[in-house]
Amino acid sequence: MLRRANVVAGALDLLDAEGLDGLTMRKLGVALDVQAGALYRHFPNKEALLDAMADQLLERVDAPLPPHLPWVDQLELLGERLHTALLSRRDGARVVSGTFAPGPHTMAVSRRAAQVLAEAGFPPERAWEITFAVFYFILGHTIEEQAQYRMPAGDNWTARLAAAGLDTHDPLATGLRTLAAADPGERFSYGLRVFLAGIQQHAPEDAAGASTAENSPEFPLS
């Protein structure tokens, strides 16, 4: 019997093989050796399937955070986990960014980040704004990172810059070459730390200590 979990697992495997643009319900039916109607019994459309795939990708991101860490280090760890999860599947960041799924893992990751910020002293509305801003940075960076992985091995950046009319000594050309040559993971980690350092500049005065989010009351959604 075809189960919902089998459909999601098969869809994620097909995502790895075909990419997001190549993922269709027809191809998924062929991969699972079932009629398309069997898929629609579990998911009314492709959008619903993508929601479930996005939630599955975040399954382990919301694991408990070490309570002894300062709040900013907890956020950094959560951000690194999210980045790793998005990279675990081809076009994973595009799948997650294209959905607004209220799945259990999706909501738990957002709630955990906002909880850390609230326990650090940020007002609830600011905690949520910061949470989403951090996640937007992670999603955007990872989308670009995964796009870079898809570039042909012999892609000639120098020729591209020349075609764009940029002199090789133009600071923008230098920046683009640096971007292309840098290790994406190191670039992400540095960018995340810079982002979080900016948040620290707006933190309440008493936000320097460790968060106790693991033992605190449930953080309200509003």
ZIGI-V783983 format. One record per pair of residues at least 24 apart in sequence whose C-alpha atoms are under 10 Angstrom apart, sorted by the first residue. I is the first residue (numbers start at 1). J is the second residue. Records with the same first field share a line. If there is no record, write none. Layout:
BEGIN
I->J ; J
END
This chain:
BEGIN
1->38
2->32 ; 34 ; 38 ; 39 ; 41 ; 42
3->38 ; 39 ; 41 ; 42
4->39 ; 41 ; 42 ; 43 ; 49 ; 52
5->42 ; 52 ; 53 ; 56
6->32
7->31 ; 32 ; 38 ; 39 ; 42 ; 43 ; 49 ; 52 ; 53
8->39 ; 42 ; 43 ; 49 ; 50 ; 51 ; 52 ; 53 ; 54 ; 55 ; 56
9->52 ; 53 ; 56
10->53
11->49 ; 50 ; 52 ; 53
12->50 ; 53 ; 54 ; 56 ; 57 ; 89 ; 90 ; 92
13->89 ; 90
14->89 ; 90
15->53 ; 89 ; 90 ; 91 ; 92 ; 95
16->88 ; 89 ; 90 ; 91 ; 92
17->89 ; 90
18->90 ; 91
19->89 ; 90 ; 91 ; 92 ; 94 ; 95
20->50 ; 90 ; 91 ; 92 ; 94 ; 95
21->91
23->50
25->49
47->98 ; 99 ; 101
48->99 ; 101
50->95 ; 96 ; 98 ; 99 ; 100 ; 101
51->95 ; 96 ; 98 ; 99 ; 100 ; 101 ; 102 ; 103 ; 106
52->95 ; 96 ; 99 ; 101 ; 102 ; 103 ; 104 ; 105 ; 106
53->92 ; 95 ; 96 ; 99 ; 101 ; 103
54->86 ; 92 ; 93 ; 94 ; 95 ; 96 ; 97 ; 98 ; 99 ; 100 ; 101 ; 103 ; 105 ; 106
55->95 ; 96 ; 99 ; 100 ; 101 ; 102 ; 103 ; 104 ; 105 ; 106 ; 107
56->85 ; 96 ; 103 ; 104 ; 105 ; 106
57->82 ; 84 ; 85 ; 86 ; 87 ; 88 ; 89 ; 92 ; 93 ; 95 ; 96 ; 105 ; 106
58->82 ; 83 ; 84 ; 85 ; 86 ; 92 ; 96 ; 103 ; 104 ; 105 ; 106 ; 107 ; 108 ; 109
59->85 ; 104 ; 105 ; 106 ; 108 ; 109
60->85 ; 105 ; 109
61->85 ; 86 ; 105 ; 106 ; 108 ; 109 ; 112
62->104 ; 105 ; 106 ; 107 ; 108 ; 109 ; 110 ; 111 ; 112 ; 113
63->105 ; 108 ; 109 ; 112
64->112 ; 213 ; 214
65->112 ; 113 ; 116 ; 211 ; 212 ; 213 ; 214
66->210 ; 211 ; 212 ; 213 ; 214
67->116 ; 210 ; 211 ; 212 ; 213 ; 214 ; 215
68->209 ; 210 ; 211 ; 212
69->209 ; 210 ; 211 ; 212
70->116 ; 120 ; 207 ; 208 ; 209 ; 210 ; 211 ; 212
71->113 ; 115 ; 116 ; 117 ; 118 ; 119 ; 120 ; 200 ; 207 ; 208 ; 209 ; 210 ; 211 ; 212 ; 213
72->116 ; 117 ; 120 ; 193 ; 196 ; 197 ; 199 ; 200 ; 207 ; 208 ; 209 ; 210 ; 211
73->193 ; 196 ; 210 ; 211
74->112 ; 113 ; 116 ; 117 ; 210 ; 211 ; 213
75->112 ; 113 ; 114 ; 116 ; 117 ; 131 ; 134 ; 192 ; 193 ; 196
76->113 ; 134 ; 189 ; 192 ; 193 ; 195 ; 196
78->109 ; 110 ; 112 ; 113 ; 135
79->109 ; 113 ; 134 ; 135 ; 137 ; 138 ; 188 ; 189 ; 192 ; 193
80->138 ; 185 ; 188 ; 189 ; 192
82->109 ; 135 ; 138 ; 139 ; 142
83->135 ; 138 ; 139 ; 141 ; 142 ; 185 ; 188 ; 189
84->142 ; 185
86->138 ; 139 ; 142 ; 143 ; 146
87->142 ; 143 ; 145 ; 146
89->146
90->146 ; 147 ; 149 ; 150
91->142 ; 143 ; 144 ; 145 ; 146 ; 147 ; 150
92->139 ; 142 ; 143 ; 146
93->138 ; 139 ; 140 ; 141 ; 142 ; 143 ; 144 ; 145 ; 146
94->139 ; 140 ; 142 ; 143 ; 144 ; 146 ; 147
95->139 ; 143
96->139 ; 143
97->135 ; 136 ; 138 ; 139 ; 140 ; 143
107->221
109->135
110->135 ; 221
111->218 ; 219 ; 220 ; 221
112->213 ; 214 ; 218 ; 219
113->213
114->213 ; 219 ; 220 ; 221
115->211 ; 212 ; 213 ; 214 ; 216 ; 217 ; 218 ; 219 ; 220 ; 221
116->210 ; 211 ; 212 ; 213 ; 214 ; 216 ; 219
117->203 ; 207 ; 211 ; 213
118->207 ; 211 ; 212 ; 213 ; 219 ; 220
119->207 ; 209 ; 210 ; 211 ; 212 ; 213 ; 214 ; 216 ; 217 ; 219
120->203 ; 204 ; 205 ; 206 ; 207 ; 208 ; 209 ; 210 ; 211 ; 212 ; 213
121->203 ; 204 ; 205 ; 206 ; 207 ; 208 ; 211
122->202 ; 203 ; 204 ; 206 ; 207
123->204
124->219 ; 220 ; 221 ; 222
125->221 ; 222
128->221 ; 222
130->196 ; 199
133->195
134->192 ; 195 ; 196 ; 199
137->188 ; 191 ; 192 ; 195
138->188 ; 189 ; 191 ; 192
141->184 ; 187 ; 188 ; 191 ; 192
142->184 ; 185 ; 188
144->184
145->183 ; 184 ; 185 ; 187 ; 188
146->184
148->180 ; 184
149->184
END
